Amino acid sequence: MSVLTDVPATTSAADVVDTDILIIGAGPSGLYGAYYAGFRGLRVAVMDVLPQCGGQISAMYPEKPIFDIAGFPSVRGRDLVDGLVAQAEPYGPVYLLGQRAVELSRDEDGHPVVRSDTGTTVRAGAVVITGGVGTFTPRPLPAGEDYLGRGQVYFVPDPSVHTGHDIVIVGGGDSAFDWAATLAPLARSVKLVHRRDRFRAHGATVEKVRSLGIEIITDTEVTGLHGADDLEKVTIRHRLTKDTRTLPAQTVVAALGFTADLGPLQNWGLELQARRIAVDTRMATSLPRVFAAGDITDYPGKVRLIAVGFGEVATAVNNAATVIDPEAMLFPGHSTEKEN
Ligand SMILES: Cc1cc2nc3c(=O)[nH]c(=O)nc-3n(C[C@H](O)[C@H](O)[C@H](O)COP(=O)(O)OP(=O)(O)OC[C@H]3O[C@@H](n4cnc5c(N)ncnc54)[C@H](O)[C@@H]3O)c2cc1C
């Protein structure tokens, strides 16, 4: 099972969920927070607008090795996400994927109530926001909108789906080159099309793609996608000569980057700092029973790394636990002291 595409215990839309902790954002910080809440014996729900777990890792670099996770000299993004989901799994987190947290209100006891854009209502003892860079929306491929879900994709959560395809990848950044390298062994053909002759991707990544014999077509734009039902071919045009070519393609990956914004969270009355959520040393926000962790927080000296998000979310969950139950200890004891 790849947890990027399949996680257990997702509720259906329009449910009412009662939980001790609601985590908003299923990136690495949120997933580790789900483990930590479970470890503390708290019920936990995790909401994410994306249909998959893993946040930026799954969306942008699932195949990249990460070198600065403590204890792992190198771990592939996808494997880190799988490990985080597996670590939380014994505690049965409820995953609310494909749902954006849009509204925060309070029940009669002042506890947070969060509503999603699909109609789910979550009543929680505390909320931990691990929303990263906010909701990130892929930059569209203008010529490709009609073929979304019929051959045009923004993400490649499961490369094997594209086995045997002719694949056109559009973009010049790391993601475009990473997808090219990842898909080349599975595909019938891979071509990378970029509108400039220079790339944002790292030189080493570009060299790797060249060494795989993948055709890189520069100064060229995709002008049309064609096919009766599903995608069959793509027209490209050189920006300077205006020459056109038609390429066979059953898959087009639009890797043109993302726009990100805090979206609805901006209207919740949270104190913001440089368009991030201001937190104190407990990872408490300016709102009662609302904590935050990971890339979305800001304070003097903040460093945006996965490792830092892990530490912050452990702090957030432990402090939330003492708000939910004032008798609870802040420090839960070491995991090694727990009976297995
Ligand atoms: C190409 C690349 C390479 C990187 N390499 C490294 C590296 O080597 N080492 C390292 O430490 N870091 C690296 N990073 C940074 C790292 O990915 C981030 O620090 C990390 O993902 C932050 O985790 P997070 O859980 O805080 O947020 P994110 O991973 O951003 O996850 C946040 C999640 O919240 C969701 N969300 C936001 N708003 C809402 C809402 N209103 N409702 C529902 N869901 C919402 C988003 O959809 C997203 O899934 C890299 C980043 C990139 C782009």
The ligand as an ORCA input file, in Angstrom:
! r2SCAN-3c Opt
* xyz 0 1
  C      11.788     20.838     -3.455
  C      11.844     20.904     -1.935
  C      12.859     20.246     -1.264
  C      12.920     20.317      0.137
  N      13.942     19.652      0.780
  C      13.987     19.657      2.142
  C      15.026     18.979      2.845
  O      15.930     18.380      2.236
  N      15.009     19.014      4.217
  C      14.048     19.688      4.922
  O      14.068     19.656      6.160
  N      13.068     20.359      4.275
  C      13.012     20.375      2.910
  N      12.022     21.069      2.264
  C      11.056     21.826      3.082
  C      10.038     20.869      3.726
  O       9.349     20.149      2.705
  C       9.058     21.662      4.584
  O       9.796     22.295      5.624
  C       8.017     20.731      5.189
  O       7.259     20.079      4.190
  C       7.078     21.510      6.101
  O       6.193     20.591      6.644
  P       4.772     21.050      7.228
  O       4.106     19.791      7.651
  O       4.992     22.120      8.230
  O       4.011     21.722      5.984
  P       3.666     21.182      4.515
  O       4.556     20.075      4.094
  O       3.627     22.407      3.664
  O       2.199     20.596      4.668
  C       1.125     21.455      4.960
  C      -0.177     20.804      4.551
  O      -1.261     21.616      5.026
  C      -2.306     21.605      4.065
  N      -3.176     22.769      4.275
  C      -2.833     24.085      4.277
  N      -3.904     24.859      4.546
  C      -4.954     23.996      4.737
  C      -6.337     24.181      5.046
  N      -6.886     25.398      5.236
  N      -7.129     23.081      5.159
  C      -6.617     21.829      4.962
  N      -5.312     21.617      4.664
  C      -4.495     22.681      4.561
  C      -1.563     21.624      2.739
  O      -2.386     21.096      1.698
  C      -0.357     20.722      3.045
  O      -0.592     19.357      2.665
  C      11.949     21.051      0.872
  C      10.901     21.699      0.189
  C      10.856     21.632     -1.202
  C       9.721     22.332     -1.914
*
